[in-house]
């Protein structure tokens, strides 16, 4: 049995940023472990970007502490091992995408082969000689991710990396993030797209109005889910279901019966319905989506 404790790559303790009377980030304590894809989830203006900017030393925290790769934010030794895309990518508009990456590569001590590898991973090899100012928003975003990949960083911090991409491009970006994690990179992925985070992230931090509301795996946040069934006549099926799960475990709705049990109990529920003389028309799991969980959390937060 493997009892090795996960290695923390990013930790914060009550990290706070205020601008005058406004609190942009309010005592955030988070942890990102090596090798995982950590989804930093929240609506626009929730404090995601401000937190990431503090982590890499672009702005100073008002209070609290943070470590990244075992060092303080902005430490040069840590920055050499980090690839960052925060907010919109900024490049020389009159240079090609390839030449823009070559400029950055010289600063990072990377080779031209590294540049070509980065262009290939983000799907821009064929357009690498086009000037940056001719790129679409999605292409500019891809080049920003390519710049973050220079130097094979241990940690990637990507702030809304699918911004501006069409559905096909978003799918390709998700595949790229999964490939990077499989190659041993740790990825912090900031996003307001709940479906994106649910699909690829190992753990999630949910932030709203500057406060970290939850930090857990996607599965734990979504819970075990429920069962949903349709049966006729419902007058026979509903009492049978309640006999199995108890009065509080079944809810009759306009569309069917929701049953608050684990999916492993589905056979027992199905047998009860059939033995009661009802026809079982549909039986499926009905898990909460991450979107539903998020809106439940933020509803409580704003009351």
N, C-alpha and C positions, 0 to 999 in steps of 0.2 A: 504494500500500500504506500502511495506517495504522500508523504506528510509535509512536503516542502511548502513553506508559506509563500504566497505571491509576493513579488518584489514591487514595491510602490515606485512608480515613475514620476507621478505628480501627486503632491499633497498640499492641501491648504487648510489653515486653521483660522476660522472666523475672519476670513479675508473680506475687507470692506473698502469701498470706494465712495467717497462723497464729493459732490460738487456744490459747494456752498451749503444750502439747506436741503439739497436733493441727494438722496442716497441711491446710487446706481447699482451697487452690489452690497448686500446686507449680510455680513457674517457668514459667508459661504465656507463650509468645510467639506471638501471632496477628496476623493482618492482615485487615481487611475493606476492600474496594475500593468506590469510589463506584458506585452503580447496581445492585449485586448483591444477591441474597438469600443471606445467609450462614447456614447451619444450624449451630447450636451443639448438638451431639448428645452425649447421655450419659444414663446411668440417673439416677434420683433419688438425690441425695446425692453426685453426681460432682464438684460444684464449679461448675456452670453459673451458678446464681443468684448465688453469692458473687462470681464474676468480673464479672457484669453490674452488681452493686451497686458494685463498685470502679470500674467504667468511668464511672458517672454520679455518683460522689462520695458515695454513701450511706454507704460505709465506706472506711477508708483501707487501702491496701496495707501489708503488713509490710515488703516490699522489692520491688524492680523498678520499672518505669516504665510509664506508659500515656499515650497521647494520643488525644483524640476530637475530630474536626473541627479538628485542628491545635492543640488547647488541652488543658490538664491536666484531669483528671476534676473535675467540680463547678464548672468555670468558668462564670459566669453567661452569658457570650456564647455558649458552646457549648450550654448547657442550653436557650436560647431556640430552638435549631434542632433539638432532639431531642424525640421523642415516646416515652414510656416506659410500659410495663406490666410491672412486676416483681412476682412473687408475686401474691397476690390483690388485686383492685381494692378500694379503700377509699372509700366515699362516705357522705354523710349519709343514714341509713336513712329519715328522715321526709320527705325531699324526693323529688320525682319525678326520674326519670332526666334529663329535660330541664332541670330547675332545677339539678340537680347539675352538669351540663355548663355551664350559664350562670354558676355560681359560678366554675368553673375558667376559663371564657372571659374573665371580667373580669380575672383575674390575668394571663392571657396576652395581653391586649389584643386579643381576638377579638370578633367581632360575633355577633349572634343568628343571622344567616345561616350563619355558620361552625358554630354549634351544630346547626342543622337539617341541614346537609350531613353532619356527623359522624354524627348519628342515622340518617340515610338510608343511609350507607355500611355501617353495621353492622346494618341491618335492624330498627331500634327506633323508627322514626317513629310507628308506630301505638300503641306502648306507652310513648311518651315522657312522658305525663302520669301514669303509674302510679308509686306510691311505690317507691323502690329496695328497701325491705324486702320487697316482694311479688314481686320478681324471682326467677326460678330461677337456679341457679348459672350456667347457660349464658348467660342474659340479663345477669347481672352481669359476666361475662367480656366480652361484647360491648360493654357500656357502658365497660368499662375500655379496650378498644381504641379506642372512639370518643373517649374523653378523650385518648388518645395522638395522635389525628389532628388535634386542635385546633391551629390555627396553621400547618397545612401544613408539618410539619417535614421537614428534609432527611434525617434519620436516624430510623428507628423501631427501638426495641429492645423486642421482644415475648417475654416469658418464658412459655412454655406457653400460647399464645393460644387453643388449642382445648380447654383444660381445661374439662370440664363440658358440652361441646357434644355433641348427638346426631350421628349420621353425616351427616345433611343439613346441619347447622350447621357441621360440620367441613369439608365440601366447600365451603360458601359462604365460610368463612374462608380456605381455601386460594386460592379465586378472588380474594378481596379482596387478599390479599398479592401475588398475581401482578399484579393491576391497579395496585397501589401501586408496584411495581417498574417496571412499564411507564410509569408517569407520572413516573419519575425519582427516586423515593425509594430510599434504601438501607435494607435491612431486615436486622436481626440477629434470627434466629428461634431461640429456645432450645426444645428439645423432646426428649422421650424416645421419641417415636413415630417409628420409623425409616422406616416407609412414607411418612409425611408429609414428612419431610426429603428422601427420595429423589425424591419427586414434584415438588417445587417449587424446591429450592435449587440455586443455581449452584455454590457451593462449601460444603464442610463442614469443621468442626473437630470431631474426636472426642476427648472428654475422659472420663477414667475415674480415679477416686480422686485427683482434683485435678490430674492430669497430662494435657497435650495429647498424645495418641498420634499423631495424623495431622492434616494440613490439606491438602486437595486438592479437586479437582472430584469429583462423585459418580461420573462415568465412570471417572476414573483410579483411584479407590478400588475400584471393582467389577472393574476389569481388563477384558481383552478377552473373557473368557468361554470357553466350550467348546462343542463340538457333542455332541448326544446322538442316537444312532440305534438303531433296532431292525430286525433283519433275520433272515430264516430261509432256510436253516439257518445258525446262528451259526458253525458249524464252517468254513463257506466265507467268511462275511463278515468275521470277525475277522482272519484272516491277510491278507485283501485290504486292510483298513483299515491294518493295521500296515505293509504294504508301501508305503503312501503317506506315512504320518506318522512311521514309525519305531517301534521297539518301545516306547520310553518315552512315545510320544504317544497311545497307546490303552490303555484300561483296560476289561476285561470285568467287568461287574457282574451282579447277579441280574436286573436289569430291562432291560439293554441294554449298549451300548458307549459310553463317554465318550471323546471325542476332543479332545485339547488342541491345537486349531488355531483360527485366526481363521475367522469365518463366511464369509469370501471363499473359503476352501478347500473349502466344502461341495460344490460341483459335482464336484470331483476325487474326493472321498471317495465320493459317490454313484455315480459312474461305475465306480469300482473294485469296489464291492459288486455292482453289476449284472453287470459283465463277469465276475465270479467265479462267476456262476450263482446268486446268492442273491436273494431277494425283499426289496426295501427297504420296510419297513412304516412307518417313521417316521424323520424327520430334522428336527431343530430346534436352534436355539441354546439354550444352557443357561448363561445368565449368572448370576453370583453376585448375590444381592440385597445391599443395603446392610446388612440384618440379619445375613446370614452373615458379611460382612466385619467388622462390628462385634464379633460374638461371637468371631471368630478373634483380633482384636486384643486384646480384653479377656481372653481365655483366656491369651494369651502374657503379658499384663501381670500376671496374678495368679499365674503359676507361680513 
